[in-house]
Amino acid sequence: MVNDYDKRLIMAVKLFKKRNSGKLLPDGMYDSNRIFVLSQNEKCECCRDIIKGNIRYPLNALNHACSKVHVANLCNVSVNDLKSKLRKQKRQQKQQVATVLGGAGYCHQALRPQGLVIIPE
């Protein structure tokens, strides 16, 4: 049985992955100077310390809205729980890749070129 907190944590993981990959942008808009501004629905308590964007750094708010801290606050979950869940999923994904490719040792072997000899001049 999955409780409400676990559902919000799963939603936060999905939201972070989509925002981090660029598939989903946070709620906001660009003003006349091409500075990204978050909407009122998107703003959280973590956003008050973000420096307002300017012409030199127009994406401060956008970068913050894609961060783990903001996504955790938006979904009302702990940042540490979100980071832990993301690490756990990454570990599971690596194990699945290793299993498909032929074992844990194979992953490390596959990253190294075989038979390459560097001869000093």
Phi, psi and chi 1 to 4 in degrees:
 res  aa     phi    psi   chi1   chi2   chi3   chi4
   1 MET       -  127.5 -176.2  170.5  145.2      -
   2 VAL   -99.1  125.4  178.6      -      -      -
   3 ASN   -85.6  179.0   60.6   17.3      -      -
   4 ASP   -63.5  -40.0 -173.4   45.7      -      -
   5 TYR   -64.0  -42.9 -174.1   79.6      -      -
   6 ASP   -63.1  -37.5  -69.7  -22.3      -      -
   7 LYS   -63.6  -42.9  -73.2  179.9 -176.1  177.5
   8 ARG   -67.2  -35.2  -75.3 -176.5  -78.1  137.8
   9 LEU   -66.6  -43.4 -175.6   59.0      -      -
  10 ILE   -63.2  -40.7  -68.3  168.3      -      -
  11 MET   -64.5  -38.7 -175.2  176.6   75.1      -
  12 ALA   -65.4  -40.2      -      -      -      -
  13 VAL   -62.5  -46.3  168.0      -      -      -
  14 LYS   -62.8  -43.2  -70.4  178.8 -178.3  177.9
  15 LEU   -63.8  -43.8 -178.7   63.4      -      -
  16 PHE   -62.5  -43.9  174.5   74.6      -      -
  17 LYS   -63.0  -41.4  -74.3 -176.9  174.9 -177.7
  18 LYS   -66.6  -42.9  -74.8 -178.4 -177.9  178.2
  19 ARG   -69.5  -39.0  -75.1 -170.0  178.1 -176.4
  20 ASN   -66.6  -32.8 -161.0   29.7      -      -
  21 SER   -83.9  -12.7   67.0      -      -      -
  22 GLY    89.3    5.0      -      -      -      -
  23 LYS   -74.1  -24.6  -68.1  179.7 -178.1  175.9
  24 LEU  -135.5  124.7 -179.2   66.5      -      -
  25 LEU   -95.3  150.1  -68.4  176.3      -      -
  26 PRO   -67.3  161.1   15.3  -21.3      -      -
  27 ASP   -72.2  118.8 -168.4   18.8      -      -
  28 GLY   173.9 -172.7      -      -      -      -
  29 MET  -153.2  164.3   57.2 -177.6 -101.1      -
  30 TYR   -94.4  135.2  -71.0   92.0      -      -
  31 ASP   -85.7 -171.1   66.4    4.2      -      -
  32 SER   -65.4  -23.0   59.8      -      -      -
  33 ASN   -94.3   13.2  -68.8  -31.3      -      -
  34 ARG    63.1   35.8  -63.4 -176.1 -173.1  165.7
  35 ILE  -103.2  128.1  -62.2  170.4      -      -
  36 PHE   -77.2  130.2 -170.7   80.7      -      -
  37 VAL  -124.7  129.2  179.6      -      -      -
  38 LEU   -72.2  147.9  -67.4  173.7      -      -
  39 SER   -76.9  168.7   70.1      -      -      -
  40 GLN   -65.9  -31.7  -68.3  -61.2  -26.4      -
  41 ASN   -67.7  -28.8  -64.7  -23.5      -      -
  42 GLU   -86.6  -22.6 -172.1   76.2   28.3      -
  43 LYS   -72.1  137.3  -72.3 -174.0 -179.9  177.1
  44 CYS  -127.7 -179.0  -59.9      -      -      -
  45 GLU   -66.2  -25.4   61.0 -175.7   46.8      -
  46 CYS   -72.7  -16.4   61.9      -      -      -
  47 CYS   -80.4  -13.9  -59.9      -      -      -
  48 ARG   -69.5  -23.4   64.9  177.4  174.3 -150.5
  49 ASP   -88.0   -4.6  -64.3  -26.3      -      -
  50 ILE   -76.9  131.1  -58.4  -56.9      -      -
  51 ILE   -71.0  132.8  -61.3  170.1      -      -
  52 LYS   -60.5  136.3 -173.1  177.5 -176.6 -135.4
  53 GLY   -60.7  151.4      -      -      -      -
  54 ASN  -135.6 -176.3   54.6   33.5      -      -
  55 ILE   -62.8  -34.7  -66.5  174.4      -      -
  56 ARG   -73.9  -36.3 -170.7  167.4 -179.3 -175.3
  57 TYR  -127.1   77.2  -58.3  105.4      -      -
  58 PRO   -78.7  -11.8   28.1  -34.1      -      -
  59 LEU  -111.3   21.3  -58.4  177.1      -      -
  60 ASN   -55.2  -49.0  -78.6  -12.0      -      -
  61 ALA   -67.6  -38.4      -      -      -      -
  62 LEU   -65.4  -44.4  179.7   64.9      -      -
  63 ASN   -64.2  -40.3  -69.2  -24.5      -      -
  64 HIS   -65.1  -40.8  168.6   70.7      -      -
  65 ALA   -66.8  -18.0      -      -      -      -
  66 CYS   -96.4    3.4  -64.5      -      -      -
  67 SER   -83.3  161.9   70.4      -      -      -
  68 LYS   -64.7  -38.3  -67.7  173.9 -171.1  165.7
  69 VAL   -61.3  -46.7  173.0      -      -      -
  70 HIS   -68.3  -43.9 -177.9   78.3      -      -
  71 VAL   -63.9  -39.3  170.8      -      -      -
  72 ALA   -63.5  -43.5      -      -      -      -
  73 ASN   -66.0  -38.4  -79.4  -35.5      -      -
  74 LEU   -64.2  -38.6 -162.5   61.8      -      -
  75 CYS   -92.7    0.0  -64.0      -      -      -
  76 ASN    60.4   49.4 -160.4   16.6      -      -
  77 VAL  -127.8  166.8  -63.9      -      -      -
  78 SER   -74.8  140.5  166.3      -      -      -
  79 VAL   -63.6  -39.8  179.2      -      -      -
  80 ASN   -64.0  -38.5  -69.1  -26.8      -      -
  81 ASP   -64.9  -40.2  -71.0  -15.8      -      -
  82 LEU   -64.4  -45.8  176.2   60.6      -      -
  83 LYS   -62.2  -41.4  -71.6  178.9 -179.7 -179.7
  84 SER   -63.5  -43.8  174.7      -      -      -
  85 LYS   -64.2  -40.6 -171.8   77.3  167.8  172.8
  86 LEU   -65.2  -41.7  -72.8  166.0      -      -
  87 ARG   -63.0  -42.3  -82.5 -167.0  -54.5  -92.6
  88 LYS   -62.5  -43.8 -174.5  176.3  179.9 -178.2
  89 GLN   -65.3  -37.6  -76.1 -172.5   -5.2      -
  90 LYS   -65.3  -41.7 -169.0  171.7 -175.1  176.6
  91 ARG   -61.9  -44.2 -118.6 -178.4  -72.0  129.5
  92 GLN   -63.0  -39.3  -71.7  173.8  -12.8      -
  93 GLN   -64.8  -40.8 -174.5  179.8   15.0      -
  94 LYS   -64.7  -38.8  -77.6 -176.2  179.8 -179.3
  95 GLN   -65.8  -38.5  -72.5  174.7   -9.1      -
  96 GLN   -65.7  -41.5  -72.4  173.7   -7.8      -
  97 VAL   -64.1  -43.0  168.2      -      -      -
  98 ALA   -63.5  -39.4      -      -      -      -
  99 THR   -65.4  -43.3  -56.3      -      -      -
 100 VAL   -66.2  -38.7  168.8      -      -      -
 101 LEU   -84.5  -11.1  -67.1  178.1      -      -
 102 GLY   118.5   34.5      -      -      -      -
 103 GLY   109.9  162.9      -      -      -      -
 104 ALA   -66.0  -36.9      -      -      -      -
 105 GLY   -67.7  -27.2      -      -      -      -
 106 TYR   -65.7  -37.4 -175.8   80.0      -      -
 107 CYS   -59.0  -45.5  -98.3      -      -      -
 108 HIS   -72.1  -34.6  -61.7  -67.0      -      -
 109 GLN   -68.5  -35.9  -65.1  -71.0  -24.6      -
 110 ALA   -68.1  -25.1      -      -      -      -
 111 LEU   -79.1  -19.0  -62.7  175.9      -      -
 112 ARG   -97.3  132.2  -64.8 -174.5 -162.6  133.9
 113 PRO   -69.9  135.2   20.2  -26.5      -      -
 114 GLN   -95.7  141.0  -62.7  -64.4  -38.1      -
 115 GLY    77.6    8.8      -      -      -      -
 116 LEU   -91.1  119.2 -178.5   64.1      -      -
 117 VAL  -117.9  127.2  179.2      -      -      -
 118 ILE   -99.6  120.5  -60.1  174.7      -      -
 119 ILE  -102.3  121.0  -57.6  170.6      -      -
 120 PRO   -70.1  148.3   19.6  -25.9      -      -
 121 GLU   -86.6      -  -66.7 -179.3   23.2      -
